[in-house]
């Protein structure tokens, strides 16, 4: 099987660093920001928790599937490579196009805005007002550019920073959970009943809530972008993808149970800074400062990890002849794909100045789902090829990848059925599909083939 090799990049990421990339890419703003929106759509403890359980099942089904594909194709570019090998140049190019014009910039922007809001709260002691929103966006743009610089300086610098922030964010979130159960639960008795109030669950609302849940879980596949830089990838890529995803699922479920231990569902659904409100109720003002600092570290670390992983898509495309050749440049001193990193950071900084958190997060999830579907579905095509030799086999095949694919179809179908989300969804799809004529007018014309 031929694919972009990433030959200019060295394998420097060990197993722990690879696991840290999975956790660091995933735990960012979602677990601190998304519970309010999910609880608002599903205003019952059991209904809200069902969305998080479903999101965890979705993520582990995807991780198990891509762990197999990644073990057979441990190349720089990850999902781009899987699409290129499974479906050909056109879907791979459209994925890269969508990453360029929407997906990656939207992701960076949403994460950076959350970092900036908590930074503002720590600095001023209050959430930003409407008049201060533009200042918040400037801080967010600066954070994106700074983490981009870290990842230009070197993979070891970027991964070391990721390792440090992962310990801080996971430990900080675990501390909040322990305090909520040890101090808050005895005081309140928990807010787990009534488990399913009347009207708290509908299929349509569940689908919309699951989009927000998937925003919180997204990142479980990002390590695959660095497949060409992971040591002993046939062993370490599957272990890190699966192990990191399981650790994230565990901490997310515990966090939501901890939130409910302290706050009633009615308060969670209006709390945009739910972890801080939990800490305020249990510890007082010092708890708010601690949580705000934890979220700042979490989101800043995620920015760093996203800029460690996602620019490899543009690097691999350029190396494969589907993007400007200069984007495949490797820095002569630092050994990093510095042009690809700089391009990604610049796009993210631009987007964050133009769009709100909700617009960025929804656009990201909607645009990415079809490509997740195709990446997971590639396992069915690749398994039929003689030269496909994975070191890890997806347990539960073909049920596990099929469950993932059915979930994506449900989410996309639900988004199109709901009038409130139909036009934004169609708009996102339209921007992605523009990549098809762009391909045939540019690299497709040069190569004379779409294979």
Secondary structure, 3 states (H helix, E strand, C coil): CCCCCCCCCCCCECHHHHHHHHHHHHCCCHHHHHHHHHHHHCCCHHHHHHHHHHHHHHHHHHHHHHHHHHHHCCCECCHHHHHHHHHCHHHHHHHHHHHHHHHHHHHHHHHHHHHHHHHHHHHHCCCCCHHHHHHHHHHHHHHHHHHHHHHHHCHHHHHHHHHHHHHHHHHHHHHHHHHHHHHHHHHHCCCCCCCCCCCCCCHHHHHHHHHHHHHHHCCCCHHHHEHHHECCHHHHHHHHHHHHHHHHHHHHHHHHHHHHHHCCHHHHCCCCCHHHHHHHHHCCHHHHHHHHHHHHHHHHHHHHHHHHHCHHHHHHHHHCCCCCHHHHCCCCCCCCCHHHHHHHHHHHHHHHCCCCHHHHHHHHHHHHHHHHHHHHHHHHHHCCCCCCCCCCCCCCCCHHHHHHHHHHHHHHHHHHHCHHHHHHHHHHHHHHHHHHHHHHHCHHHHHCCCC
